[in-house]
Amino acid sequence: MKEKFKEYADRQVLVNDLAERIGRLLKQGVKENGRASFAVSGGSTPVDLFERLSILDIPWLNVVVTLVDERWVEPTASDSNENLVRTHLLKNRAVAAVFVGMKKSAKTAREGERECKMSLEKISLPFDVLILGLGSDGHTASLFPYATRLDEATDLNSGRICMGIMPLTAPHERMTLTLPAILDAKQIFLHIVGQEKKKVFQAAQADGPSKKMPIRFILREQKSPVDVYWAP
C-alpha cells in the first residue's frame, strides 16, 4: 500500500483541505459507531490545523481526542502536547470533545504505562484518524532514532498500545503510542511543511535502516492508508 503524497502551493489551503477531510472521517466514524477517535501530534506544524478544526461543524460531543505521544512534563508546561491541544484545538465547537491525555501522576513515563494503557483502552479503537509529524532526524511520534526501547516500541507483536521511551537526542522522557497502535489506525496522515521536511521525507523513502529514520517503520509497514500532506 503506497502512501499518497499531496502537494500544495499554500499552507493555508493544505490546512483547509486536510481539516475538511478529517471532519468527514470523524463524522463517518460517529455515524457508523456512535463515537469517533482522533489521535494528534504536537509541535508547531499542526497549530493552524487545530485552529481550523476547532471551528468546524463536527459532532465533537461524540469525538474522543488523544495524543500520539507526550513529553513527561506537567500538562500546563509550555512544551506539553496536552497544553498545545487544549490551547489550539479544544475550543470553539471542539470544546465539546472528550480529551484523554497521556501524562499521569507516576514519576516516570515507564511507571505510568499501565495507567496510560487503561485510559487509552477506554477509547474507541482503532483510531478513526491519526496525525503524525516528522522531525528533521526522521523521528515520528516519540519513535526517535536508536532511542532506548525503540525495538520494543516498534515490535508489531508486542500487544502494547503505549510505552515509555527516552530519546538519545531530545529532552524529556516520553510516552508514545507503539508502532502497532499507530498502524492499526483506520487513516493515517503525515502533515509536513517546508523544503527541509520534504527532503527528510524523501530520504526516508530511500533504502536504509528504519532505526535510523523511524518514520520508515510507518512507510514500510503500512496496514492502513497513509496520506502525506505537504506545503512549502
C-alpha positions as CSV (number, residue, x, y, z in Angstrom):
1,M,0.0,0.0,0.0
2,K,1.9,3.1,-1.3
3,E,1.5,6.3,0.6
4,K,-0.2,9.2,-1.3
5,F,1.7,12.4,-1.5
6,K,-0.5,15.5,-1.7
7,E,1.4,18.7,-2.5
8,Y,0.0,22.2,-2.0
9,A,1.4,25.6,-3.0
10,D,0.0,27.2,0.1
11,R,-0.1,26.1,3.7
12,Q,-3.5,27.5,4.4
13,V,-5.1,25.7,1.5
14,L,-3.5,22.5,2.8
15,V,-4.9,23.2,6.3
16,N,-8.4,23.8,4.9
17,D,-8.4,20.7,2.8
18,L,-6.9,18.4,5.5
19,A,-9.3,19.8,8.1
20,E,-12.3,19.1,5.9
21,R,-11.0,15.5,5.2
22,I,-10.6,14.8,8.9
23,G,-14.0,16.3,9.6
24,R,-15.6,13.9,7.1
25,L,-13.8,10.9,8.6
26,L,-14.8,11.8,12.1
27,K,-18.4,12.3,11.1
28,Q,-18.3,8.9,9.3
29,G,-17.0,7.3,12.5
30,V,-19.7,8.8,14.6
31,K,-22.4,7.8,12.1
32,E,-21.1,4.2,11.9
33,N,-20.2,3.6,15.6
34,G,-21.7,6.4,17.7
35,R,-18.3,7.7,18.5
36,A,-15.0,8.5,16.7
37,S,-11.5,8.6,18.0
38,F,-8.8,11.1,16.9
39,A,-5.1,10.9,17.8
40,V,-3.0,14.0,17.3
41,S,0.7,15.0,17.4
42,G,2.3,18.1,18.9
43,G,4.8,20.6,17.6
44,S,4.3,23.8,15.7
45,T,3.1,22.3,12.4
46,P,-0.4,21.3,13.5
47,V,-1.3,24.6,15.2
48,D,-3.1,26.1,12.2
49,L,-4.8,22.8,11.5
50,F,-6.0,22.6,15.1
51,E,-7.4,26.1,14.9
52,R,-9.2,25.3,11.7
53,L,-10.6,22.1,13.1
54,S,-11.9,23.8,16.2
55,I,-14.5,25.8,14.3
56,L,-15.8,23.0,12.0
57,D,-19.2,21.6,12.4
58,I,-18.2,18.1,13.6
59,P,-20.2,16.2,16.2
60,W,-17.5,16.9,18.7
61,L,-19.5,15.7,21.6
62,N,-19.1,12.2,20.2
63,V,-15.4,12.5,19.4
64,V,-12.5,11.4,21.7
65,V,-9.2,13.2,21.2
66,T,-6.0,11.8,22.4
67,L,-2.2,12.2,21.8
68,V,0.2,10.2,19.6
69,D,2.9,11.0,22.2
70,E,3.7,13.2,25.1
71,R,6.7,14.6,27.0
72,W,6.6,13.5,30.6
73,V,6.1,17.1,31.9
74,E,3.2,18.7,33.6
75,P,0.2,19.3,31.3
76,T,0.5,23.0,32.0
77,A,4.1,23.1,30.8
78,S,4.9,25.1,27.7
79,D,6.3,22.0,25.9
80,S,3.4,19.7,26.8
81,N,1.4,18.4,23.9
82,E,-1.7,18.3,26.0
83,N,-1.2,22.0,26.7
84,L,-0.9,22.6,22.9
85,V,-4.0,20.7,22.1
86,R,-6.1,22.4,24.8
87,T,-4.9,25.8,23.7
88,H,-5.4,25.4,19.9
89,L,-7.9,22.6,19.3
90,L,-10.2,22.1,22.3
91,K,-12.0,25.4,22.0
92,N,-14.8,26.9,19.9
93,R,-17.0,24.0,18.7
94,A,-14.3,21.4,19.6
95,V,-14.6,22.3,23.3
96,A,-17.3,19.6,23.4
97,A,-14.8,16.8,22.6
98,V,-13.7,14.4,25.2
99,F,-9.9,14.6,25.8
100,V,-7.8,11.7,27.1
101,G,-4.2,12.7,28.0
102,M,-1.1,10.6,28.4
103,K,0.7,12.3,31.3
104,K,-0.2,10.6,34.5
105,S,0.8,11.1,38.2
106,A,3.6,8.5,38.0
107,K,7.1,9.8,38.4
108,T,8.4,8.4,35.1
109,A,6.7,7.5,31.8
110,R,7.7,3.9,32.3
111,E,6.0,3.8,35.6
112,G,2.9,5.4,34.1
113,E,2.5,2.9,31.3
114,R,-0.2,0.8,33.0
115,E,-2.4,3.9,33.9
116,C,-1.9,5.3,30.4
117,K,-2.8,2.0,28.8
118,M,-6.0,1.8,30.9
119,S,-7.0,5.3,29.8
120,L,-6.4,4.7,26.1
121,E,-8.3,1.4,26.1
122,K,-11.4,3.3,27.1
123,I,-11.3,5.0,23.7
124,S,-13.0,3.5,20.7
125,L,-10.2,1.7,18.9
126,P,-8.7,1.5,16.3
127,F,-8.4,5.3,15.9
128,D,-10.5,6.7,13.1
129,V,-7.9,9.3,12.3
130,L,-4.3,9.7,13.4
131,I,-2.0,12.6,12.5
132,L,1.8,12.2,12.6
133,G,4.5,14.8,12.2
134,L,8.1,14.3,11.1
135,G,11.3,15.5,12.8
136,S,14.4,16.6,11.0
137,D,16.1,13.5,12.3
138,G,13.4,11.2,10.8
139,H,11.5,10.6,14.0
140,T,7.7,10.4,14.3
141,A,5.6,10.2,17.4
142,S,8.3,9.7,20.0
143,L,10.0,7.0,18.0
144,F,13.4,8.6,17.8
145,P,16.5,7.2,16.0
146,Y,18.1,4.5,18.2
147,A,16.1,5.6,21.2
148,T,16.1,3.4,24.4
149,R,13.4,0.8,24.0
150,L,12.8,1.6,20.3
151,D,12.9,-2.1,19.5
152,E,10.1,-2.8,22.0
153,A,8.1,0.2,20.8
154,T,8.2,-1.0,17.2
155,D,7.5,-4.7,17.9
156,L,4.4,-5.4,15.9
157,N,3.7,-8.4,18.1
158,S,4.0,-6.7,21.4
159,G,0.3,-6.3,22.1
160,R,1.1,-3.0,23.7
161,I,-0.6,0.3,22.9
162,C,1.8,2.7,24.7
163,M,5.3,2.8,26.1
164,G,7.7,5.0,28.0
165,I,10.7,5.9,25.9
166,M,13.8,8.1,26.2
167,P,15.2,9.8,23.1
168,L,19.0,10.0,22.9
169,T,18.8,13.3,21.0
170,A,15.9,15.2,22.6
171,P,15.0,16.3,26.2
172,H,12.4,14.6,28.4
173,E,11.3,11.1,28.8
174,R,8.2,10.4,26.6
175,M,5.1,8.3,26.4
176,T,4.4,7.2,22.9
177,L,1.9,5.1,21.1
178,T,3.6,1.9,19.9
179,L,4.0,1.1,16.2
180,P,1.2,-1.5,16.2
181,A,-1.2,1.0,17.8
182,I,-0.3,3.6,15.2
183,L,-0.5,1.3,12.2
184,D,-3.9,0.0,13.4
185,A,-5.5,3.4,12.8
186,K,-8.1,3.5,10.0
187,Q,-6.5,6.5,8.4
188,I,-3.0,8.0,9.0
189,F,-2.0,11.5,7.9
190,L,1.6,12.7,7.8
191,H,1.5,16.5,7.9
192,I,4.7,18.3,7.0
193,V,5.7,21.7,5.8
194,G,8.8,23.3,4.4
195,Q,11.5,22.2,1.9
196,E,13.7,20.7,4.7
197,K,10.9,18.3,5.8
198,K,10.3,17.3,2.2
199,K,14.0,16.4,1.9
200,V,13.7,14.4,5.1
201,F,10.7,12.5,3.8
202,Q,12.4,11.8,0.5
203,A,15.4,10.5,2.4
204,A,13.2,8.2,4.4
205,Q,11.8,6.7,1.2
206,A,15.3,5.6,0.3
207,D,16.9,2.3,1.4
208,G,18.4,2.3,4.9
209,P,17.7,1.0,8.5
210,S,14.3,2.0,10.0
211,K,16.1,2.6,13.3
212,K,18.0,5.4,11.7
213,M,14.8,7.1,10.5
214,P,11.8,5.7,12.4
215,I,9.3,7.3,10.0
216,R,10.3,4.3,7.8
217,F,8.5,2.0,10.2
218,I,5.3,3.7,9.2
219,L,6.1,3.9,5.5
220,R,7.3,0.3,5.2
221,E,4.8,-1.5,7.4
222,Q,1.6,0.1,6.2
223,K,-1.6,-1.6,7.3
224,S,-3.8,1.5,6.9
225,P,-3.8,4.2,4.3
226,V,-1.0,6.9,4.8
227,D,-1.6,10.2,3.1
228,V,1.2,12.7,3.2
229,Y,0.1,16.4,3.1
230,W,3.0,18.9,2.3
231,A,3.3,22.6,1.5
232,P,6.4,24.7,1.2
